Each structure stands twice: as C-alpha cells, then as structure tokens.
Amino acid sequence: MNKMVELHDVNVPEFLKVLDSCTGEVYLMTRDGDKLNLKSKLCQLVGLTRLIEGGKIAEAFIMCETEEDERKLFRFNLYNDK
C-alpha cells in the first residue's frame, strides 16, 4: 500500500465518479482506526454518510493499492480534476 491521501471539502457525487474509475482497491481510513473498502457500494454508503457535512466530505483519509489511483484521487482533491 502507498501513503494516505487526506481529502477535505470533497463533492460527494464527483468523488464517487472518480472512485468508480479507480482500478485497484481504495480504502477510507478514519481517525478511529476504521478501514472501509470504497470499491464496495455498501462500504461507500456506510463510510461516506459518517463523514458528510452539508453535502460534502468534511475530512477523510484515503489509501490506494495503486499509485495511479493515488495520483488520480490526489489530483481530484487538489484541483477537483477527474
């Protein structure tokens, strides 16, 4: 696994589109130590509903299996670029 990407103030529908384009597993890590596989729609529902404030993800840590997915999510977070 690679390093974690910290996400802030993320648009949820756009974030889910980027997740769908990822090739490897992507994990949501919480400060409580929970680790949810975001490639699973059930885990997306459970994990993201806990972090959403006002329709956007307030704060999350993402860990990716592939560097390509990590770069994709980092670009999305920084530039809102798919």
Backbone torsions as a table, in degrees:
resi	resn	phi	psi	omega
1	MET	NA	153.9	-179.7
2	ASN	-97.5	-174.0	179.2
3	LYS	-70.1	165.7	-179.2
4	MET	-86.3	146.7	173.9
5	VAL	-107.1	125.6	178.9
6	GLU	-92.3	126.5	-179.4
7	LEU	-107.3	140.0	176.8
8	HIS	-136.2	141.4	171.5
9	ASP	49.6	53.7	-174.8
10	VAL	-95.6	136.0	174.1
11	ASN	-72.5	116.0	-171.5
12	VAL	-62.8	-50.4	-179.4
13	PRO	-58.6	-40.9	178.3
14	GLU	-68.4	-37.6	178.2
15	PHE	-62.1	-41.8	179.2
16	LEU	-64.7	-34.7	176.6
17	LYS	-64.6	-42.4	178.9
18	VAL	-66.0	-41.0	177.4
19	LEU	-58.4	-42.1	179.9
20	ASP	-62.4	-26.1	-179.2
21	SER	-86.5	-7.4	-179.9
22	CYS	-72.8	143.3	-177.0
23	THR	-91.7	-31.3	-179.5
24	GLY	-103.8	-175.4	178.1
25	GLU	-74.3	143.8	178.0
26	VAL	-128.3	128.6	-175.3
27	TYR	-115.2	138.9	172.1
28	LEU	-94.2	125.8	179.7
29	MET	-112.5	131.6	178.1
30	THR	-104.5	164.5	177.2
31	ARG	-65.0	-21.8	179.0
32	ASP	-80.5	-5.4	179.5
33	GLY	95.7	4.5	176.6
34	ASP	-71.8	146.2	179.1
35	LYS	-134.1	112.3	-177.0
36	LEU	-117.2	134.5	178.6
37	ASN	-79.6	109.9	-175.9
38	LEU	-78.6	-2.2	172.7
39	LYS	-78.3	-15.0	175.8
40	SER	-88.6	126.4	179.7
41	LYS	-62.9	-35.7	177.9
42	LEU	-64.1	-45.0	178.6
43	CYS	-65.7	-34.3	175.5
44	GLN	-59.7	-47.1	-178.7
45	LEU	-61.2	-49.4	-178.0
46	VAL	-66.5	-48.7	-174.6
47	GLY	-70.2	-45.5	-175.1
48	LEU	-73.4	-31.9	179.3
49	THR	-64.8	-27.2	178.0
50	ARG	-74.2	-23.8	-173.6
51	LEU	-105.6	-5.3	-174.2
52	ILE	-83.0	131.6	174.4
53	GLU	-131.9	117.0	178.2
54	GLY	64.0	32.7	177.3
55	GLY	85.1	1.2	178.8
56	LYS	-130.8	154.2	176.2
57	ILE	-73.8	121.6	-178.0
58	ALA	-72.2	-48.2	-178.3
59	GLU	-161.1	136.6	178.1
60	ALA	-157.8	156.7	174.0
61	PHE	-117.9	129.2	-177.6
62	ILE	-117.1	136.0	174.7
63	MET	-123.8	132.4	-175.9
64	CYS	-115.2	149.5	175.2
65	GLU	-76.0	-32.8	-177.1
66	THR	-113.3	147.3	178.2
67	GLU	-66.5	-32.5	178.5
68	GLU	-61.5	-44.8	178.0
69	ASP	-65.5	-39.1	178.6
70	GLU	-60.7	-45.2	178.7
71	ARG	-63.8	-41.6	-179.4
72	LYS	-60.5	-47.1	-179.0
73	LEU	-71.1	-33.9	176.4
74	PHE	-64.0	-45.9	178.0
75	ARG	-61.3	-42.5	178.9
76	PHE	-60.5	-45.7	-178.6
77	ASN	-64.0	-42.9	-174.8
78	LEU	-78.4	-44.2	-172.5
79	TYR	-116.4	-0.2	-172.4
80	ASN	54.7	41.3	-175.9
81	ASP	-108.5	125.3	176.7
82	LYS	-81.3	NA	NA
